[in-house]
C-alpha cells in the first residue's frame, strides 16, 4: 500500500512539474466585434494548447490602452512569445520595449506592428495580392481590356491605423488606375485617394454613413453605378446597406469584399455582393503555431519574405500566405467543402 501511495505521489509531482514547465504563449486580438478575430483567436488557442503550450488569449474591445495593458500583463505573466493583432500598429511601443527587455519574442499577426525594432516576425496573407485579386475581379467582370465603357465606380478602403489597409487599397488601385486615367472608369464622387476613402476601425456603420452621403450627393436621381470597390466585408456590408436604402439605378453594382464573413457570404449567394477574398485563417493560425514552436525550440523560423514589410524602423521577417476569392459560383468548394462553414451556417 505504501508503495502504491508513493507511486501516486511521484506521478502527481511529475504532472505538477510538467504543468509548471509548460511554456506560455500570449495571444492578443483586437476585438470580438468582427467575426474573423473570434475565429482567429479561438483557432490559435486550440492549436497552441494541442501543441502543449499554456495560452493567455485576450480581446481588447478595439481600445488601444486596453490592448497595451493586456500585452504588458501577458509579458509580466511569463509568456515567452506574444502574438499580437494590433488595433493600431504604432501604439504598442512600450509593450514591445518591455518584451525585448524580458527576452519575449513578438509575432505581429496579420497587422504589422509599426515604428519599433522589437518586432521579431510577421505572419499575414499577401496583403497587396488581396487588393490585386479584388482589382482583377473587377477588371475581368467588366472586361475592361475590351469593353468600351465608361463605367462608374466608388471606393471604400480600410482603417488608416491598420498598415494592411494601404496594401489592400494599393493592390486594387494599381490594377484599376490605368482605366481611371484613360476615362474608362469614372469615380463620380472624385474620392480616389486613400485618405479620402478610408474607413476608421473598419466599422460597418462608418462605411454605411459615407456611402449614404455619396449616394445622396451623386446618385439621387437614379444614376447608374457599376462598381463599389470595398476592401473588406465589414465595409462592404455598410455599402450594401446604404445601396439597399438609397440606390435607384437599374443595375446592381459589383461589390468586392474580404474575409468571407457569414453575412457577406449570404449576400454573395443572394446576389448582393459579388465576391470576397478568402483568407483561410486556419492556415495562418497553423503557421503561427509552427513559428511559435520554432522560436521556443531554438530552430530557424520559417519566413518567405524579408524585403516587403518595413515598419519604419526595420524590415520585419515575414511569412505570407496566399489568398483566393470566393463568389456565388465557387463558395461551396472554397468555404463548405473545406470545412470552414457548414451548409446550415449559410442558410
C-alpha positions as CSV (number, residue, x, y, z in Angstrom):
1,X,0.0,0.0,0.0
2,X,2.8,2.4,0.9
3,X,4.5,1.6,-2.4
4,X,1.3,2.5,-4.3
5,X,0.8,5.7,-2.4
6,X,4.5,6.6,-3.1
7,X,4.0,5.9,-6.8
8,X,0.9,8.0,-7.0
9,X,2.6,10.9,-5.1
10,X,5.5,10.7,-7.5
11,X,3.2,10.7,-10.5
12,X,1.3,13.8,-9.2
13,X,4.6,15.6,-8.6
14,X,5.7,14.7,-12.1
15,X,2.4,16.0,-13.6
16,X,2.7,19.2,-11.5
17,X,6.3,19.8,-12.6
18,X,5.3,19.2,-16.2
19,X,2.5,21.7,-15.9
20,X,4.7,24.2,-14.2
21,X,7.3,23.9,-17.0
22,X,4.7,24.3,-19.8
23,X,5.8,27.2,-22.0
24,X,3.3,30.1,-22.1
25,X,2.2,32.0,-25.2
26,X,0.1,35.2,-25.2
27,X,-2.4,35.9,-27.9
28,X,-3.7,39.5,-28.2
29,X,-6.7,40.0,-30.6
30,X,-8.1,43.5,-31.3
31,X,-11.8,42.9,-30.8
32,X,-14.7,40.4,-30.7
33,X,-16.8,42.7,-32.8
34,X,-15.6,41.2,-36.1
35,X,-16.3,37.5,-36.8
36,X,-12.8,36.8,-38.1
37,X,-11.0,37.8,-34.9
38,X,-13.1,35.5,-32.8
39,X,-12.3,32.7,-35.2
40,X,-8.6,33.5,-35.3
41,X,-8.3,33.7,-31.6
42,X,-10.2,30.5,-30.9
43,X,-8.4,28.5,-33.5
44,X,-5.0,29.7,-32.5
45,X,-5.7,29.0,-28.8
46,X,-6.9,25.5,-29.7
47,X,-3.9,24.6,-31.8
48,X,-1.4,26.1,-29.3
49,X,-2.9,24.1,-26.5
50,X,-2.8,20.9,-28.7
51,X,0.9,21.6,-29.1
52,X,1.3,21.6,-25.3
53,X,1.5,25.3,-24.6
54,X,-0.3,27.3,-21.9
55,X,-2.2,30.1,-23.7
56,X,-3.3,33.5,-22.5
57,X,-5.9,34.8,-25.0
58,X,-7.3,38.4,-24.7
59,X,-9.6,40.6,-26.8
60,X,-9.1,44.3,-26.5
61,X,-12.5,45.7,-27.5
62,X,-10.9,47.9,-30.1
63,X,-9.4,50.0,-27.3
64,X,-5.7,50.7,-27.7
65,X,-5.0,51.3,-23.9
66,X,-6.7,48.1,-23.1
67,X,-4.6,46.2,-25.6
68,X,-1.4,47.8,-24.3
69,X,-2.3,46.8,-20.8
70,X,-3.2,43.3,-21.8
71,X,0.1,42.7,-23.7
72,X,2.1,44.1,-20.8
73,X,0.2,41.8,-18.4
74,X,1.0,38.8,-20.7
75,X,4.7,39.7,-20.5
76,X,4.5,40.0,-16.7
77,X,2.7,36.7,-16.5
78,X,5.6,34.9,-18.0
79,X,4.6,34.5,-21.7
80,X,7.7,33.6,-23.7
81,X,6.1,34.5,-27.0
82,X,3.4,37.1,-27.6
83,X,1.3,37.1,-30.8
84,X,-0.3,40.5,-31.4
85,X,-3.0,41.5,-33.9
86,X,-2.8,45.2,-33.3
87,X,-5.7,47.7,-33.1
88,X,-3.4,50.5,-34.2
89,X,0.1,49.4,-35.3
90,X,2.1,52.3,-33.8
91,X,0.6,52.3,-30.3
92,X,2.2,49.4,-28.5
93,X,5.8,50.7,-28.3
94,X,6.1,50.5,-24.6
95,X,4.9,46.9,-24.5
96,X,7.3,45.9,-27.3
97,X,10.2,47.5,-25.4
98,X,9.2,45.6,-22.3
99,X,9.1,42.4,-24.3
100,X,12.6,43.0,-25.5
101,X,13.9,43.7,-22.0
102,X,12.5,40.4,-20.8
103,X,13.6,38.3,-23.8
104,X,10.0,37.8,-25.0
105,X,9.6,37.2,-28.7
106,X,6.9,39.1,-30.6
107,X,5.0,37.9,-33.7
108,X,2.8,40.5,-35.4
109,X,-0.3,38.7,-36.6
110,X,-1.9,39.9,-39.8
111,X,-1.3,43.6,-38.9
112,X,2.2,44.8,-38.9
113,X,3.5,46.4,-35.7
114,X,5.0,49.8,-36.7
115,X,7.7,52.1,-35.5
116,X,9.6,49.8,-33.2
117,X,12.6,47.5,-33.7
118,X,11.3,44.9,-31.2
119,X,9.1,43.0,-33.7
120,X,10.7,39.7,-34.4
121,X,8.3,38.2,-37.0
122,X,5.2,39.0,-39.0
123,X,2.7,36.4,-40.2
124,X,0.0,37.5,-42.6
125,X,-1.5,37.0,-46.0
126,X,-0.1,38.6,-49.1
127,X,-1.9,41.9,-48.5
128,X,-1.0,43.6,-51.7
129,X,-2.2,40.4,-53.5
130,X,-5.5,40.7,-51.7
131,X,-6.1,44.0,-53.4
132,X,-4.8,42.7,-56.7
133,X,-7.4,39.9,-56.5
134,X,-10.1,42.4,-55.9
135,X,-9.0,44.7,-58.7
136,X,-8.5,41.9,-61.1
137,X,-12.0,40.6,-60.3
138,X,-13.5,44.0,-61.3
139,X,-11.3,44.2,-64.4
140,X,-12.4,40.8,-65.6
141,X,-16.1,41.2,-64.6
142,X,-16.3,44.4,-66.7
143,X,-14.0,43.1,-69.4
144,X,-12.1,46.4,-69.1
145,X,-9.4,45.4,-71.6
146,X,-12.1,45.2,-74.3
147,X,-15.3,47.0,-73.2
148,X,-15.9,50.5,-74.4
149,X,-17.2,51.9,-71.1
150,X,-17.2,54.2,-69.4
151,X,-18.1,52.5,-66.1
152,X,-18.9,54.3,-62.8
153,X,-17.1,53.3,-59.6
154,X,-16.8,54.3,-56.0
155,X,-14.2,53.2,-53.5
156,X,-14.3,52.3,-49.8
157,X,-11.0,51.4,-48.2
158,X,-10.0,50.4,-44.7
159,X,-8.6,51.8,-41.4
160,X,-5.8,54.3,-41.7
161,X,-4.4,52.8,-38.4
162,X,-4.1,49.4,-40.0
163,X,-1.0,49.1,-42.1
164,X,-2.6,46.4,-44.2
165,X,-5.3,48.7,-45.4
166,X,-2.9,50.6,-47.6
167,X,-1.7,47.4,-49.2
168,X,-5.2,46.2,-49.9
169,X,-6.1,49.6,-51.4
170,X,-2.9,49.9,-53.5
171,X,-3.1,46.4,-54.9
172,X,-6.6,47.1,-56.3
173,X,-5.8,50.6,-57.4
174,X,-2.7,49.5,-59.3
175,X,-4.9,47.2,-61.4
176,X,-7.7,49.8,-62.0
177,X,-5.8,53.1,-62.1
178,X,-4.9,52.8,-65.8
179,X,-8.6,52.6,-66.6
180,X,-9.3,55.6,-64.4
181,X,-6.6,57.6,-66.0
182,X,-7.9,56.9,-69.6
183,X,-11.5,57.6,-68.6
184,X,-12.9,54.1,-68.9
185,X,-13.6,54.2,-65.2
186,X,-15.2,57.3,-63.7
187,X,-15.3,57.9,-60.0
188,X,-18.2,60.3,-59.8
189,X,-17.6,61.5,-56.2
190,X,-14.0,62.3,-57.1
191,X,-12.9,60.4,-54.0
192,X,-10.0,58.2,-55.0
193,X,-7.0,58.8,-52.8
194,X,-6.6,56.5,-49.8
195,X,-7.1,59.3,-47.2
196,X,-10.4,60.2,-48.9
197,X,-11.8,56.7,-49.0
198,X,-10.5,55.2,-45.7
199,X,-12.8,53.8,-43.0
200,X,-11.7,54.3,-39.4
201,X,-11.7,51.0,-37.5
202,X,-13.2,49.2,-40.5
203,X,-16.7,50.0,-39.0
204,X,-19.8,48.9,-40.9
205,X,-21.8,51.9,-39.7
206,X,-18.9,54.4,-40.7
207,X,-18.8,52.9,-44.2
208,X,-22.5,53.0,-44.5
209,X,-22.8,56.7,-43.5
210,X,-20.1,57.7,-46.0
211,X,-21.8,55.6,-48.7
212,X,-25.1,57.2,-48.0
213,X,-23.6,60.7,-48.3
214,X,-22.0,59.7,-51.6
215,X,-25.3,58.3,-52.9
216,X,-27.3,61.4,-51.8
217,X,-24.8,63.8,-53.4
218,X,-24.2,61.9,-56.7
219,X,-26.8,59.2,-57.4
220,X,-30.1,60.7,-56.1
221,X,-31.8,60.7,-59.5
222,X,-31.3,57.0,-60.5
223,X,-27.8,57.4,-61.9
224,X,-26.1,54.1,-62.6
225,X,-23.3,52.7,-60.6
226,X,-21.2,49.8,-61.9
227,X,-18.8,49.0,-59.1
228,X,-18.2,49.7,-55.5
229,X,-14.7,48.6,-54.6
230,X,-14.7,47.7,-50.9
231,X,-11.5,46.5,-49.1
232,X,-13.2,44.1,-46.7
233,X,-16.6,42.6,-45.7
234,X,-17.4,44.9,-42.8
235,X,-17.2,47.9,-45.1
236,X,-18.9,46.0,-47.9
237,X,-21.8,45.3,-45.6
238,X,-22.1,49.0,-44.8
239,X,-22.1,49.9,-48.5
240,X,-24.7,47.2,-49.3
241,X,-26.9,48.6,-46.6
242,X,-26.6,52.1,-48.0
243,X,-27.3,50.9,-51.5
244,X,-30.4,48.9,-50.5
245,X,-31.9,52.1,-48.9
246,X,-30.7,54.8,-51.3
247,X,-29.8,53.4,-54.8
248,X,-32.3,53.7,-57.6
249,X,-30.2,52.5,-60.6
250,X,-31.4,49.7,-62.8
251,X,-28.3,47.6,-62.4
252,X,-26.9,46.4,-59.1
253,X,-23.2,47.2,-58.9
254,X,-20.3,44.8,-58.4
255,X,-19.3,44.9,-54.8
256,X,-16.0,43.4,-53.6
257,X,-15.0,42.3,-50.1
258,X,-12.6,40.3,-48.0
259,X,-12.9,37.7,-45.2
260,X,-16.0,35.7,-46.3
261,X,-17.9,36.6,-43.2
262,X,-21.2,34.8,-42.9
263,X,-23.4,37.8,-43.5
264,X,-21.4,38.7,-46.6
265,X,-21.3,35.1,-47.9
266,X,-25.1,35.1,-47.6
267,X,-25.2,38.3,-49.6
268,X,-23.0,36.7,-52.3
269,X,-25.4,33.8,-52.6
270,X,-28.3,36.4,-52.8
271,X,-26.5,38.4,-55.4
272,X,-26.0,41.5,-53.2
273,X,-22.2,41.1,-53.0
274,X,-20.1,39.9,-55.9
275,X,-17.0,38.4,-54.3
276,X,-15.0,38.2,-51.1
277,X,-11.3,37.4,-50.8
278,X,-11.0,34.3,-48.7
279,X,-8.0,34.3,-46.3
280,X,-8.2,30.9,-44.6
281,X,-7.2,32.0,-41.1
282,X,-6.8,28.3,-40.1
283,X,-3.8,28.3,-42.4
284,X,-2.4,31.5,-40.9
285,X,-3.0,30.4,-37.3
286,X,-1.4,27.0,-38.0
287,X,1.6,28.8,-39.5
288,X,1.9,31.0,-36.3
289,X,1.7,27.9,-34.1
290,X,4.5,26.4,-36.1
291,X,6.6,29.6,-35.8
292,X,6.0,29.7,-32.0
293,X,7.3,26.1,-31.8
294,X,10.3,27.0,-33.8
295,X,11.1,30.0,-31.6
296,X,10.7,28.1,-28.4
297,X,12.8,25.2,-29.6
298,X,15.5,27.4,-30.9
299,X,15.0,26.4,-34.5
300,X,15.2,28.6,-37.6
301,X,11.8,30.3,-38.1
302,X,10.1,29.8,-41.4
303,X,9.8,33.1,-43.4
304,X,9.3,33.7,-47.1
305,X,9.6,37.4,-47.3
306,X,12.5,39.5,-46.0
307,X,12.0,42.6,-48.2
308,X,8.5,43.9,-48.2
309,X,7.3,44.8,-44.7
310,X,9.2,47.8,-43.4
311,X,7.7,49.1,-40.1
312,X,9.7,52.4,-40.4
313,X,12.5,51.0,-38.2
314,X,13.3,47.6,-39.7
315,X,12.1,45.2,-42.4
316,X,10.3,42.5,-40.4
317,X,10.9,38.9,-41.5
318,X,7.5,37.7,-42.7
319,X,5.6,34.6,-43.7
320,X,2.9,35.4,-46.3
321,X,0.0,33.0,-47.0
322,X,-1.8,33.1,-50.3
323,X,-5.4,34.4,-50.6
324,X,-8.1,33.3,-53.0
325,X,-11.5,34.6,-53.8
326,X,-15.0,33.2,-53.3
327,X,-18.2,34.1,-55.2
328,X,-21.6,32.7,-55.8
329,X,-20.1,30.2,-58.2
330,X,-17.4,28.6,-56.1
331,X,-18.3,29.3,-52.5
332,X,-19.3,25.7,-51.8
333,X,-16.0,24.4,-52.9
334,X,-14.0,27.1,-51.2
335,X,-15.9,27.5,-47.9
336,X,-18.1,24.4,-47.4
337,X,-16.1,21.6,-48.8
338,X,-13.0,22.9,-47.0
339,X,-14.9,22.7,-43.7
340,X,-14.7,26.4,-43.0
341,X,-18.5,26.7,-42.8
342,X,-21.4,24.2,-42.9
343,X,-24.4,24.5,-45.2
344,X,-26.6,25.4,-42.2
345,X,-24.5,28.4,-41.3
346,X,-25.1,29.9,-44.7
347,X,-28.9,29.4,-44.8
